[in-house]
């Protein structure tokens, strides 16, 4: 079968002038099943136009969309030990890192940048979920600490966009050590009187939720984002009970007081700028957008 697929079919296609169609040209909406052309999805900030479903947004695209004119200073990725435990499960950890770097063109899951959002200077930190599930390891922890230190040096706010399955199991206790390290970094910002805002995206789970993702002065969530420590399936298997509809979604958490507002992706830059001006005691240029309604 491999011989037919790898040799015969390409030969026939080349003779007939047929071209292979890329598999990612059309994206299927998880809610409605609607097929959306990938260019239309990118232009709409990875939000399905008809249903409003918020797809995962690449870290590079999010930084470019956030900062004024798409211009910002990319902060360097700190160097840390690679595969310190020589970990191997079904695949060597070193090979997983190599594959993720080829796929995402990033050194690790965190991208950070310094720039302005509607005239407000800030440092932004973004998780790339496609890099080993946005998991928190030594490189990610160090990048967050360095971003906080840069915000301190610039005397500006820090904004973080988590999208993670939690701590990186391939680094064991070394990944768990990043929870207190990032918590200390957030405390440094608060002691300096600098705002720290978390914009929770889908998904925000595990050790990330148990540390810096829930320590913000203000917690904003994108519509429909899954936010929690353990996943719904794990909780149901443990409790042997059916959980409420919409459990752990951003709307559910808003209703129960765990997040401050649910804001559509298109409104996030203006919302951040308005909140930061309030916290920094600067003139507010425009009103906050109306938060997403929560059904009773």
N, C-alpha and C positions, 0 to 999 in steps of 0.2 A: 504493500500500500504506500509506503514511503517513496518507493521508486516511481510510482505513478504520480503521486502528489508533487514530489520534488523535481522530477525530470520530465515526464511525459506532458503533464498539463502546462508547465511554462513553455515547452517547445511548441505545443499546439497554439497557445495564446499568442506567441510571438509570430507564428506563421499567419495567423488570422488577424493580426493587428489589434488583438484585444488587450485591454489594460485592466489590471486588478484595481478594484475600488477600495479605498481605505475603509476600515471598519468603524472609525470614529467620526464619520461625516454627519451622522444623525444620532441624536441623543434622545433616549426615551424618558419621559417624565415618570418618576416612580409613583405618582398619585393617579394620573389620568391615563397613562399609556401613550400620550401624545408624542409624536416624533418631531423633534425640533432640529433644524439645521445648525451645525455647530457654530457657524459664524454669527447667526442670529442670537444664539445663546451667549456667546462671548460679548457681543455688543450690548446685551441686556444684563451684563454683570453676573452671568451664570444664574439668572433667575428665569424660570420657565414663563414666557410671556402670558399665556392663557391662564394657567393655574396659580401662578405666583410662587411655585415651589422653589425654595432656595437650594440649588445644587452646591456642592463643595467648590470653593473658589481657589485657584492656585495662589500660592503665597506671593509670587512675583506680580501677578495681576492685581492682587489686593493692595499691595504697597503702591503700585503705579496709580491705581484708582483713588486711593486715599489722599495722597499728597497733591497739592496744587500743581496743575500742569503736568502731573506724573513725574515731577523732578524731586529727587531726594539724594542724600548722601548714604550710600550703602555702608553699613558698619561691617568691619572685618569679622570673619568667622574665627573664633579662638581655636588654637591648636590644643588637642588633648590626646591622651593615649588611645590608640586604636585597638579594639578587641582585647582589653586587658585580661580577661578571664579565659581567652582562647575558647570561647563558647561554641558549641555545636549542638543543634537539634537535628531536624531533618536536613539542615543545610548549615554550612559554616557561616558564622556571624560576619566574618570578613567578606564572604561572597555576597551576603545580603547588603552590606554597606556598598560594595562595588556596584551591584545591580541598581540600588536606589539612587546612587550618584549619577549613573548613566541615564536613568529614567527622568530624574528631576533636574539634572544639571546643578545640583546643590551639594555642599559638603555634608550638611546634616539637615535636620528638620526645621531649624529656626532661621528666619531671615529678619534682619533689623535695619531700620533706616531712620535718618534724621532729616526732617524737613518741616514744611508748614502746611497746615490744614485750614484753609480759609483765613490765612494770615496768622494763625496761632502756631508757634514753634513747638514741636514735640518729637519724641522718639517713639517709634512704633515697632512692635515685635509681633511677628506672624508665624504660626505653625504651618508647615506643609504636610498635609495628611498623607500624601502619596509617598512620603519618605518614612517607611516602616510604621505606618499608621500614626504619624505625628508624635511618636513616643518620646518620652523625656529620658534622655541619657546624659552622660557627662558633657558632651558637646553642646547640647541644648541648654542644660543648666548653666554652663559657663557663658553662653551667648546671652542669656537673660540677665545674668549678673553684670556682664559688661555693658549691656544696654542700659541697665539701671544706673550704673556708674557714669555713663555718658550723659544721661538725663540730669544727674546731680551736677556734673561739670558744666552743663549748658544751662542749668537752673530752669528746666522745662519739664512738662508732664511726661509720663510714660503711659502708653496705651498698648494693651496686649490683646491679640486675637487668638485664643486657644482653639485648636482642632486636634484632639488627641485621644488615643485609646488608653493612655496612662503611662506609667513608668516602663522603661525598656527592659524586659526580662533578661535579655542577653548580657546585660551589664550588672545584674544582681543587685547587691547592696550598694554598689557605686551609683546606680541610678536612683535608688531611694534616698541617698545622701543629698540629691539635688532638691528635695522637698524643703528641708530646713535652710539650705543655702539660698534658694530663691525667696523664701519667706523673709530671711534677714535682709536681702536686697530691697524688698518691698518696704520693710520697716525703716530702712535708711531714707527712702523717699519721703515717707510720712513724717519722720523726724525733721526733715528739711522743709516740710510744709508744701511739698510738690504733689499735685494730683496724680492719682494712679487709677486708671479706668480699665475695666475688663469688658471686652465685647465677645460674648460667648457664642461660638459657632458650632455647627454640627460635625462631629460629636465632641463634647467636652466631658471626659470621664476619667475614672481612676485617680492616680496620684496627682494629676494636674488639677483636678477638681479639689483634691484634698490639700492643695497648697495655694499657689499664687492665683489660680483662676477664681477663687472665692474670697480674695482679700482686697478687692477694689474699693475705692471710695464710692464708686457708682458701678452697678452691673447692668450692662445692656445685653440683650440676647437677640439673635436673628430669629425670624419666625420659623417654627417647627423644629428648632434645634434640639437634639437629645442632650440633656445635661444631667449628670449624676455621678455617683461613685461606681457602683456596680450596675451592670446592664439589666434591662427589664427581664430578660430570659433567665438570668442567674438568680434574680430575686424571686421570681415565680417558682423556680425549681427548689429554692431553699425554703420558702414559706409554704409551698404547695397550695398557693392561692392565686386566683386571677386578679391582676392589678387593675386599677381604674383606667378607663379609656383616656388616652393622651398622657399617661403617667410619664414623668421626666421630660416632657416637652417644655419648651420655653414658656408657652402660654400657661401650662399647668403650674410652673414654678412662679410665674408672675401672680397668678391667682392666690398662691400660698405664701407669698412674701419673700421668695428666695432671690428674685431678680427685681430690678427697679423699673425696667421698661423693656418692651419688645418693639424693635425698630426695624423696618424694612431696609434692605441693603442699600438701596438708592439714597436713603435719608441719613445714613450713618455719618458721613463726613460733616454735614451741617449740624447734626445732633451733637457730635463730639465738640465741634467748634463752639457751639452755644453753651454747653455744659462747662467747658474749660474756661470760657470767659467769665462765667459766673463764679467758678471756684477761684480764679485768679483775680477776681474783682476788676475785670476789664469791661468796657461798654459792650453790651450784647446787641448784635446787629440784627438778629431775626429771632422769631419765636421758635420754640421746639416743635417738630412735627407731631401730629396726633399719634399716640402710640397705637399699636395694633389692638383691636378690641378682643376681649376675652369672653367666650361664650359661657353663660351661666350653667 
